[in-house]
Amino acid sequence: MPLRSATAPPFVTVLVRGLLAGLLAGLLAGAFAYVAGEPHVEAAISIEEAATHAEPSAGGHDHDDALVGRTGQRGGLFLATSLFGAAMGGLLATAYVLLSRRRRSYDDGRWALLLAGAALLGAVIVPFLKYPANPPAVGDPATINQRTVTYLLMVLLGLVAVWAGTLGYRAVGATAPLWQRAAAAAGGFLLVTVVSYVVMPSFQEVPADFPAALLWDFRLASLGTQVVLWTGIGLLFAALMHSDLRRRSATALPSR
């Protein structure tokens, strides 16, 4: 039986735990991106520079003359993932507190795992299947603003799809069999996702001569980084909240 407490911790306490969990998860994600993604980034940059040198009028970028060199970019990778992780951990903690107010009791952090899983599904996997990440040598600079806006909109639609799935799960009723509630949740989620994929524009900017294996490996590394990040946030935040609950439950026990 899970531990339960009559009172939840203050919002600031939960927020600090979320920020800490996100920071640590961001460092883990940065390590994964460095090991699994950086070799593919280097390979893609080599292809881009070779094409630029072959066709100087192509308007490519010389990474040796960049304001921040590749060494600085590698170090900045950990800074970027840790700050992004901390921000996402803070948002997860805020959502945890807001949604926990609708529950009668304070659970041991399993709710945090559900929220992290929902964020991974809606904000990462759904947009990724429509707009997978591309290495530096892929993409038309003239469409970068349009691609950025459509990707952010796809993130929003992915979260809406998760919300639609939640509504479908609840709409069936608590007395219905579990398979019916799961089917309703999947139906609501897939309906919004499929409509979004059809309505949103597509971008086909991968050169025909770009190595397919490199493109595939880069995209897997990019997705893996996000999976590590959100899995780490969910597990670490849940562990911190469970530890806090055990401490509060022990304090609440009457002395003998």
N, C-alpha and C positions, 0 to 999 in steps of 0.2 A: 504494500500500500504506500503510495507516495506521501512524503511529508507535506503537511499543510500548516499554514499559519493564519491567524485571524487578521493580521495587519500586513500590508505590503510595505516595503522600504520606501523612503523618500525618493522623489523623482531624481534629485541630484545624485543620489547613490546609484540608482539604476543607470543614469546617464554616464557616470564615470566608468562603471563596469562595461557599458557598451563601447565607449571610446577606447578603453584598454583592450577589450577583445578585438575591436577593429584594427587597432594599431598592431597588435601581435599577428593577427591574421594577414594584415597587409605586408608585414615583413616576410611571412611565409610565402605569400603569393609572389612577392618580389624575387625571392630566392628561386621559386619555381620558374618564373619568367626568365630569370637570368640563365638558368641551366637549360631549360627546354626551348626558350624562344630566341635568345640572343644569337645563337649560331645561324638560325634561319633569317634573322634580320640582317646579319652580316652578309649572308649569301645574296639576299635581295638587293642590298646596297651595292654589292659588287656588280650585279647585273645592271642596275640603274646607271652606275658610273661608266661601265663599259659601253652602254648605249649612248650615253652623253658624249663620251670621247669620240665615238664613231660618227655621231651626228651632232656637232656643236650647236647647230641651230635648233635642236629639239627642245632647248630650254630646261634641261635637267639641273639638278642641284649638285654642287661639289661639296661633299660632306667634310672634306679636309679643310675647307675654308669656312665652315659653319661657325656661328658665334660660340656654340658649345660643341666641343669635339666629342668623338665617340666615347672616350674615357669618361668625360663628364656626364654624358648621357647614360652610361651604364650605372654610374653612381646615383644619378638622379632617378633611375628606375626604382630604387628602394625607397627614396624619399616620396616619389609619386604614389607608389602602391601603399605605403604606410599612411600617408595623409588621406588618400582616398578610402582606405580601410577604416580609419578612425571616423571619417565623415559618415560612412555607411553604418558603422557600429552605433554612432550617435542617433542616426535615423531609426535603426532597428530598435534601440532602447526606447526612443520616444513612442514608436508604434506599439511596443510591448506594454508600456505604461497606459497608453490611451485605450488599448483593447482590453487590458486586464481589468480596467474599471468596470467593465460590463460583466465580469465574472464574479461570483460570490466569494471566492477564496483565492488566495495567492498560491500558485502552483510552484513546482520545483524547477522550472526553466524549460520544460518540454514545449511550452507555448513559443519560446524563443526559437526552438528548432523548426517549428512549423512556419514561423514568420520568415526565417532565413531561407527555408526551402521554397516558400512562395516567392520571395524576392529573386532567388536564383532562377526559378522557372519563368517568372513574368518579365523581369528586367534584364535577363541575360540570355536564356535559351531561346525564348520566342523571338527576340530581335536578331539573334545570331543566325537562326535558320533562314531568315529573310535577307539579312544584310551581314553575311560573315565578314570577319576582319580580313583586310588585305595588307600585304607587306608594303614597304616604302616604294617599291618600284611599280606598284599597281595603283591606278586611279588617275583621273583627269583633274588637275588642279582647278580647272574652271568650274567643276561641279562640286567642289568640296563643301561649300556652304549649303547647297541643296542636300547633299548626302548627310551632312551633320543634322540638319533640321528633320529630315525624314527618319533618321535613326532615333533621335530623341522622341519623336512622335511614336515610333514603333515601340520604344520602351514603355511609354504611357499606355499604349494599346495592349501591350503584354500584361501590364498590371491590371488593366480593366478586364482582360480575359480571366485572370486568376480570380478577380472579384466576382465575375459572372459565374465561374465554377463554384465559388463559395455560396452564392445565392441559390444555384441549382441544388446544391447539397442540402441546404436548409429548407428549400421549398417543398421537397418531397415529404418532409415530416419525420419527427424522431421515431415514430412507431413503424416506419417502413423498413424493409430489409436493407441491410448494408449495401448489397449489390445495386439496389435501385437508387440509393442515395449517391453511390459512386458513379453510376451511369449518368445520373442527372448532372453531377459535377463535371464529368468529362464532356457531356454534351454542351453545357454552357461555356466551358472553356474553349472547346474546339470551334463552336459557332463563331465566337468573337475572333479567334485566331485566324480561321480560314477567311472570313470576310476581310479582315485586316490585310492578309497576304494578297488577296485579290485586288483590293482597292489601292493599296500603296504602290508607288512606282518601283520599277526594278532598274538596276544599274549593271550593265554588262561591260565592264571596263578592263577586264583581264586580257592582256595581249595574247594572241594565239600562240606565240612562241615562248611564253613564260612557262617554266618547268612546273608541270602539274604536281609532282611530288613535293616540291618546295612550297607551293601554295597550300597544299593540303596539310603539310606538317606545321606551317606557320599558323594556320587557322586552328588546328588542334591545340597547339601551344597556347594560343590566345584564349580559347575556350577553357582550357585546363587551368589557366591562371585565375579566371573568374570562379571556377568551381572550387579551387583551393581557397580563394578569398572567402566566399560565402559559407563554405563548409567550416572553415576555421572560425569565422565570426559566430556562426550558430553554435558550434560545440563549445567554444571558449566562453561565450556569453551564458549559455545554459549551465556550464560548470560553475561559473562565478555566482549565478543566481541560486543554484542548488546549494552551494557552500554557504551563502548568506541565509538561506532558509533553514538549513541545519543549525546554524548558530542561533537564529532567532527562536527556533523551536526549543533548543536546549535552554535558552534563557527564560522562555515562557513556562517551562516545567516547574510546578510547585516544589519547593524545598521540603524535605522530610526530616 
